[in-house]
Amino acid sequence: MFRRLLARSGACCLVALALVGASLPHAMTGSGQWEIGKTAGGGGDKVCLADPAQMMQWEHRTKQCTRVIVSASIDRAEVHYTCVGGGFGTSRVEVLTPRSVKVDTQGISDGLPFSYVVHARRVGDCPAR
């Protein structure tokens, strides 16, 4: 039981570090196909992410942003980001399992405030093109 707990804690730590952009080997970053939705029950949009740190700036995922880690622990992290051309946000990520995270995010996008929670679950590798 102790080994399972240790393995789970280690995997959660790797996912948390990958999400906040720590320097890890590519195979450990959690890249792949993720299902992202408003509820933990699944049924969200499937997206292929080469860099899961994009989830930390989900509202601005298509923009070039600079991220600053405000705090980080084994299963939680808080990141503030500012984007080129305007827009910024703060995201808090909680690693629920090695393949499942919850991101609580808020900020300003296109001059308007936003605040919501997204749930992301890694569902496999990206489909071949």
GROMACS elastic network, one bead per residue, 0.5 to 0.9 nm:
[ bonds ]
;  ai    aj funct       b0    kb
    1     4     6  0.51633   500
    1     5     6  0.62756   500
    1     6     6  0.85948   500
    2     5     6  0.51009   500
    2     6     6  0.60580   500
    2     7     6  0.85051   500
    3     6     6  0.50169   500
    3     7     6  0.59726   500
    3     8     6  0.84843   500
    4     7     6  0.50346   500
    4     8     6  0.60504   500
    4     9     6  0.85021   500
    5     8     6  0.51311   500
    5     9     6  0.60791   500
    5    10     6  0.85006   500
    6     9     6  0.51097   500
    6    10     6  0.60767   500
    6    11     6  0.85860   500
    7    10     6  0.50886   500
    7    11     6  0.61381   500
    7    12     6  0.85719   500
    8    11     6  0.50981   500
    8    12     6  0.60738   500
    8    13     6  0.84795   500
    8    97     6  0.76463   500
    8    98     6  0.70584   500
    9    12     6  0.51091   500
    9    13     6  0.60814   500
    9    14     6  0.86778   500
    9    74     6  0.73862   500
    9    75     6  0.79860   500
    9    97     6  0.89780   500
    9    98     6  0.85552   500
   10    13     6  0.50409   500
   10    14     6  0.62883   500
   10    15     6  0.87795   500
   10    74     6  0.81628   500
   10    98     6  0.88074   500
   11    14     6  0.50912   500
   11    15     6  0.63287   500
   11    16     6  0.86552   500
   11    97     6  0.80953   500
   11    98     6  0.53814   500
   11    99     6  0.89007   500
   12    15     6  0.51648   500
   12    16     6  0.61500   500
   12    17     6  0.85853   500
   12    74     6  0.68741   500
   12    75     6  0.59267   500
   12    95     6  0.60836   500
   12    96     6  0.76727   500
   12    97     6  0.62314   500
   12    99     6  0.83216   500
   13    16     6  0.50822   500
   13    17     6  0.60867   500
   13    18     6  0.84703   500
   13    73     6  0.79028   500
   13    75     6  0.58507   500
   13    76     6  0.86946   500
   13    95     6  0.81509   500
   13    98     6  0.83089   500
   14    17     6  0.51441   500
   14    18     6  0.60210   500
   14    19     6  0.85353   500
   14    24     6  0.82953   500
   14    28     6  0.69255   500
   14    29     6  0.74252   500
   14    30     6  0.86361   500
   14    74     6  0.83663   500
   14    98     6  0.80622   500
   15    18     6  0.50394   500
   15    19     6  0.60844   500
   15    20     6  0.87512   500
   15    28     6  0.77148   500
   15    29     6  0.66830   500
   15    30     6  0.66060   500
   15    52     6  0.88284   500
   15    75     6  0.82500   500
   15    95     6  0.71515   500
   15    97     6  0.88009   500
   15    98     6  0.62353   500
   15    99     6  0.77586   500
   15   100     6  0.89339   500
   15   101     6  0.86705   500
   16    19     6  0.51327   500
   16    20     6  0.64311   500
   16    21     6  0.87250   500
   16    22     6  0.87862   500
   16    72     6  0.81469   500
   16    73     6  0.80527   500
   16    74     6  0.68505   500
   16    75     6  0.59152   500
   16    76     6  0.65817   500
   16    77     6  0.69493   500
   16    93     6  0.77898   500
   16    94     6  0.77253   500
   16    95     6  0.63270   500
   16    98     6  0.88566   500
   16   101     6  0.87262   500
   17    20     6  0.53496   500
   17    21     6  0.62882   500
   17    22     6  0.51966   500
   17    23     6  0.80649   500
   17    24     6  0.80269   500
   17    29     6  0.81653   500
   17    72     6  0.83201   500
   17    73     6  0.88880   500
   17    74     6  0.81929   500
   17    75     6  0.88397   500
   17    77     6  0.84750   500
   18    21     6  0.50931   500
   18    22     6  0.54805   500
   18    23     6  0.74707   500
   18    24     6  0.68636   500
   18    28     6  0.74246   500
   18    30     6  0.70665   500
   18    51     6  0.81966   500
   18    52     6  0.68789   500
   18    53     6  0.66770   500
   19    22     6  0.75622   500
   19    29     6  0.75481   500
   19    30     6  0.83361   500
   19    51     6  0.79663   500
   19    52     6  0.54454   500
   19    54     6  0.77631   500
   19    55     6  0.73196   500
   19    56     6  0.69464   500
   19    77     6  0.85392   500
   19    93     6  0.81689   500
   20    52     6  0.84589   500
   20    53     6  0.56634   500
   20    56     6  0.72405   500
   20    67     6  0.81955   500
   20    68     6  0.86580   500
   20    69     6  0.69632   500
   20    72     6  0.84105   500
   20    77     6  0.71525   500
   20    78     6  0.82640   500
   20    79     6  0.71993   500
   20    93     6  0.88030   500
   21    24     6  0.83454   500
   21    29     6  0.86282   500
   21    51     6  0.83275   500
   21    52     6  0.82483   500
   21    53     6  0.57410   500
   21    67     6  0.85667   500
   21    69     6  0.89848   500
   22    29     6  0.88628   500
   23    26     6  0.88664   500
   23    29     6  0.88332   500
   24    27     6  0.81280   500
   24    28     6  0.63137   500
   24    29     6  0.64852   500
   25    28     6  0.55507   500
   25    29     6  0.68327   500
   26    29     6  0.54281   500
   26    30     6  0.80290   500
   26    31     6  0.77104   500
   27    30     6  0.69738   500
   27    31     6  0.75554   500
   28    31     6  0.78982   500
   29    50     6  0.85935   500
   29    51     6  0.71228   500
   29    52     6  0.69676   500
   29    53     6  0.88419   500
   30    33     6  0.89951   500
   30    49     6  0.85920   500
   30    50     6  0.83155   500
   30    51     6  0.76865   500
   30    52     6  0.64136   500
   30    98     6  0.89082   500
   30    99     6  0.79003   500
   30   122     6  0.75455   500
   31    34     6  0.83405   500
   31    48     6  0.76898   500
   31    49     6  0.55329   500
   31    51     6  0.56428   500
   31    52     6  0.58645   500
   31   122     6  0.83584   500
   31   124     6  0.89978   500
   31   125     6  0.76625   500
   31   126     6  0.83490   500
   32    47     6  0.82438   500
   32    48     6  0.54635   500
   32    49     6  0.54602   500
   32    50     6  0.62877   500
   32    51     6  0.83832   500
   32    52     6  0.82960   500
   32   122     6  0.70031   500
   32   123     6  0.78302   500
   32   124     6  0.60117   500
   32   127     6  0.87061   500
   33    46     6  0.64925   500
   33    47     6  0.55240   500
   33    49     6  0.62121   500
   33    50     6  0.86984   500
   33   121     6  0.85824   500
   33   122     6  0.59340   500
   33   123     6  0.57577   500
   33   124     6  0.52958   500
   33   125     6  0.52804   500
   33   127     6  0.78436   500
   34    45     6  0.81110   500
   34    46     6  0.55337   500
   34    47     6  0.54194   500
   34    48     6  0.62115   500
   34    49     6  0.70621   500
   34    52     6  0.88244   500
   34    99     6  0.89204   500
   34   120     6  0.62573   500
   34   121     6  0.53803   500
   34   123     6  0.55120   500
   34   124     6  0.72425   500
   34   125     6  0.86099   500
   34   126     6  0.86319   500
   35    42     6  0.69994   500
   35    43     6  0.73773   500
   35    44     6  0.55075   500
   35    45     6  0.54486   500
   35    47     6  0.63967   500
   35    48     6  0.88287   500
   35   119     6  0.80722   500
   35   120     6  0.55409   500
   35   121     6  0.52074   500
   35   122     6  0.63092   500
   35   123     6  0.65455   500
   36    39     6  0.85720   500
   36    40     6  0.89289   500
   36    42     6  0.75541   500
   36    43     6  0.79626   500
   36    45     6  0.53254   500
   36    46     6  0.62908   500
   36    47     6  0.74497   500
   36   118     6  0.65898   500
   36   119     6  0.56219   500
   36   121     6  0.65697   500
   36   122     6  0.87639   500
   37    40     6  0.73372   500
   37    41     6  0.85343   500
   37    42     6  0.65673   500
   37    43     6  0.66774   500
   37    45     6  0.62883   500
   37    46     6  0.88164   500
   37   117     6  0.86885   500
   37   118     6  0.55488   500
   37   119     6  0.54074   500
   37   120     6  0.66047   500
   37   121     6  0.89455   500
   38    41     6  0.87640   500
   38    42     6  0.83759   500
   38    43     6  0.88915   500
   38    44     6  0.71407   500
   38   116     6  0.82714   500
   38   117     6  0.63823   500
   38   119     6  0.59416   500
   38   120     6  0.88074   500
   39    42     6  0.63989   500
   39    43     6  0.81205   500
   39    44     6  0.79496   500
   39   117     6  0.83067   500
   39   118     6  0.69223   500
   39   119     6  0.59673   500
   39   120     6  0.89358   500
   40    43     6  0.87441   500
   40   100     6  0.87435   500
   40   101     6  0.89713   500
   40   102     6  0.80711   500
   40   118     6  0.82094   500
   40   119     6  0.54754   500
   40   120     6  0.76936   500
   40   121     6  0.84297   500
   41    44     6  0.87644   500
   41   119     6  0.86522   500
   42    45     6  0.89164   500
   42   119     6  0.80618   500
   42   120     6  0.83013   500
   42   121     6  0.78061   500
   43    46     6  0.87079   500
   44   119     6  0.85814   500
   44   120     6  0.84588   500
   46   123     6  0.84976   500
   47   126     6  0.82809   500
   48   125     6  0.80306   500
   48   126     6  0.55605   500
   48   127     6  0.81826   500
   49    52     6  0.57992   500
   49    53     6  0.87717   500
   49    54     6  0.75567   500
   49    55     6  0.88495   500
   49   126     6  0.79858   500
   50    53     6  0.89598   500
   50    54     6  0.87265   500
   50   126     6  0.88773   500
   51    54     6  0.60478   500
   51    55     6  0.84960   500
   52    55     6  0.57625   500
   52    56     6  0.79249   500
   53    56     6  0.54241   500
   53    57     6  0.75196   500
   54    57     6  0.54705   500
   54    58     6  0.60720   500
   54    60     6  0.83371   500
   54    61     6  0.55400   500
   54    62     6  0.85309   500
   55    59     6  0.85084   500
   55    61     6  0.71857   500
   55    91     6  0.88661   500
   55    93     6  0.88152   500
   55   103     6  0.73894   500
   55   118     6  0.88109   500
   55   120     6  0.82697   500
   56    59     6  0.86617   500
   56    61     6  0.83077   500
   56    67     6  0.86259   500
   56    78     6  0.87220   500
   56    79     6  0.71014   500
   56    80     6  0.87028   500
   56    81     6  0.84773   500
   56    90     6  0.81788   500
   56    91     6  0.57654   500
   56    92     6  0.76614   500
   56    93     6  0.73000   500
   56   103     6  0.70421   500
   56   104     6  0.88562   500
   56   105     6  0.77893   500
   57    60     6  0.52852   500
   57    61     6  0.55009   500
   57    62     6  0.89965   500
   57    63     6  0.88747   500
   57    65     6  0.80719   500
   57    67     6  0.85796   500
   57    79     6  0.88037   500
   57    80     6  0.87563   500
   57    81     6  0.71834   500
   57    88     6  0.85206   500
   57    89     6  0.71616   500
   57    90     6  0.79951   500
   57    91     6  0.70475   500
   57   105     6  0.78084   500
   58    62     6  0.84306   500
   58    91     6  0.88811   500
   58   103     6  0.87257   500
   58   105     6  0.79968   500
   58   118     6  0.85737   500
   59    62     6  0.83441   500
   59    89     6  0.83583   500
   59   105     6  0.81758   500
   59   106     6  0.85895   500
   59   107     6  0.87373   500
   59   109     6  0.73093   500
   59   114     6  0.83253   500
   60    63     6  0.53653   500
   60    64     6  0.80567   500
   60    65     6  0.78701   500
   60    83     6  0.76633   500
   60    87     6  0.76964   500
   60    88     6  0.80383   500
   60    89     6  0.86151   500
   60   109     6  0.75212   500
   61    64     6  0.79641   500
   61    65     6  0.85742   500
   63    83     6  0.65406   500
   63    84     6  0.72200   500
   63    85     6  0.87014   500
   64    82     6  0.86370   500
   64    83     6  0.57145   500
   64    84     6  0.58675   500
   64    85     6  0.87760   500
   65    81     6  0.62093   500
   65    82     6  0.53549   500
   65    84     6  0.60291   500
   65    87     6  0.88797   500
   65    88     6  0.81945   500
   66    80     6  0.83798   500
   66    81     6  0.53698   500
   66    82     6  0.54294   500
   66    83     6  0.62637   500
   66    84     6  0.81927   500
   67    79     6  0.64105   500
   67    80     6  0.57609   500
   67    82     6  0.67768   500
   67    83     6  0.87932   500
   68    78     6  0.86887   500
   68    79     6  0.55745   500
   68    80     6  0.52929   500
   68    81     6  0.61265   500
   68    82     6  0.87825   500
   69    72     6  0.71065   500
   69    77     6  0.74363   500
   69    78     6  0.61435   500
   69    80     6  0.65256   500
   69    81     6  0.87058   500
   70    77     6  0.75800   500
   70    78     6  0.53583   500
   70    79     6  0.53043   500
   70    80     6  0.66623   500
   71    76     6  0.81276   500
   71    77     6  0.55224   500
   71    78     6  0.52127   500
   71    79     6  0.71546   500
   72    75     6  0.78261   500
   72    76     6  0.57563   500
   72    78     6  0.63676   500
   72    79     6  0.85893   500
   73    76     6  0.52562   500
   73    77     6  0.61935   500
   74    77     6  0.82706   500
   74    95     6  0.85953   500
   75    93     6  0.81861   500
   75    94     6  0.58510   500
   75    95     6  0.50579   500
   75    96     6  0.76755   500
   76    92     6  0.72149   500
   76    93     6  0.55767   500
   76    95     6  0.62513   500
   77    91     6  0.81833   500
   77    92     6  0.57051   500
   77    93     6  0.53406   500
   77    94     6  0.67837   500
   77    95     6  0.88228   500
   78    90     6  0.71221   500
   78    91     6  0.56648   500
   78    93     6  0.63836   500
   78    94     6  0.89945   500
   79    89     6  0.83320   500
   79    90     6  0.56758   500
   79    91     6  0.53622   500
   79    92     6  0.64800   500
   79    93     6  0.83593   500
   80    88     6  0.76124   500
   80    89     6  0.58193   500
   80    91     6  0.64699   500
   80    92     6  0.89127   500
   81    87     6  0.86596   500
   81    88     6  0.55242   500
   81    89     6  0.54624   500
   81    90     6  0.63407   500
   81    91     6  0.83059   500
   82    86     6  0.73429   500
   82    87     6  0.62240   500
   82    89     6  0.67013   500
   83    86     6  0.55181   500
   83    87     6  0.54392   500
   83    88     6  0.58162   500
   83    89     6  0.87894   500
   84    87     6  0.76113   500
   86   108     6  0.85255   500
   86   109     6  0.77248   500
   86   110     6  0.75518   500
   86   111     6  0.82025   500
   87   107     6  0.75133   500
   87   108     6  0.52876   500
   87   110     6  0.65578   500
   87   111     6  0.72449   500
   87   112     6  0.89980   500
   88   106     6  0.85462   500
   88   107     6  0.56066   500
   88   108     6  0.55348   500
   88   109     6  0.69012   500
   89   105     6  0.68923   500
   89   106     6  0.54532   500
   89   108     6  0.63031   500
   89   109     6  0.82848   500
   89   114     6  0.87449   500
   90   104     6  0.83537   500
   90   105     6  0.57275   500
   90   106     6  0.56105   500
   90   107     6  0.61906   500
   91   103     6  0.64291   500
   91   104     6  0.55462   500
   91   106     6  0.65486   500
   91   107     6  0.86534   500
   92   102     6  0.81253   500
   92   103     6  0.56227   500
   92   104     6  0.51450   500
   92   105     6  0.63567   500
   93   101     6  0.66922   500
   93   102     6  0.55992   500
   93   104     6  0.64055   500
   93   105     6  0.84949   500
   94   100     6  0.87706   500
   94   101     6  0.55951   500
   94   102     6  0.52122   500
   94   103     6  0.65138   500
   94   104     6  0.84909   500
   95    98     6  0.69796   500
   95    99     6  0.81501   500
   95   100     6  0.62639   500
   95   102     6  0.65731   500
   95   103     6  0.88552   500
   96    99     6  0.77831   500
   96   100     6  0.53819   500
   96   101     6  0.52684   500
   96   102     6  0.70817   500
   97   101     6  0.69322   500
   97   121     6  0.89505   500
   98   101     6  0.80689   500
   98   122     6  0.87239   500
   99   120     6  0.81032   500
   99   121     6  0.54883   500
   99   122     6  0.50389   500
   99   123     6  0.78098   500
  100   119     6  0.74068   500
  100   120     6  0.56515   500
  100   122     6  0.64427   500
  101   118     6  0.84825   500
  101   119     6  0.59031   500
  101   120     6  0.52798   500
  101   121     6  0.64968   500
  101   122     6  0.89106   500
  102   117     6  0.70269   500
  102   118     6  0.59117   500
  102   120     6  0.62972   500
  102   121     6  0.88593   500
  103   116     6  0.84226   500
  103   117     6  0.55655   500
  103   118     6  0.52644   500
  103   119     6  0.62799   500
  103   120     6  0.78691   500
  104   115     6  0.76766   500
  104   116     6  0.60333   500
  104   118     6  0.65724   500
  104   119     6  0.87872   500
  105   114     6  0.79213   500
  105   115     6  0.56874   500
  105   116     6  0.56840   500
  105   117     6  0.61466   500
  105   118     6  0.81048   500
  106   113     6  0.73530   500
  106   114     6  0.52784   500
  106   116     6  0.65150   500
  106   117     6  0.87232   500
  107   112     6  0.82847   500
  107   113     6  0.56198   500
  107   114     6  0.54916   500
  107   115     6  0.66606   500
  108   111     6  0.58927   500
  108   112     6  0.52950   500
  108   114     6  0.60014   500
  108   115     6  0.88490   500
  109   112     6  0.53398   500
  109   113     6  0.62667   500
  109   114     6  0.68872   500
  110   113     6  0.83722   500
  122   125     6  0.84011   500
  124   127     6  0.86955   500
  125   128     6  0.87780   500
  126   129     6  0.88103   500
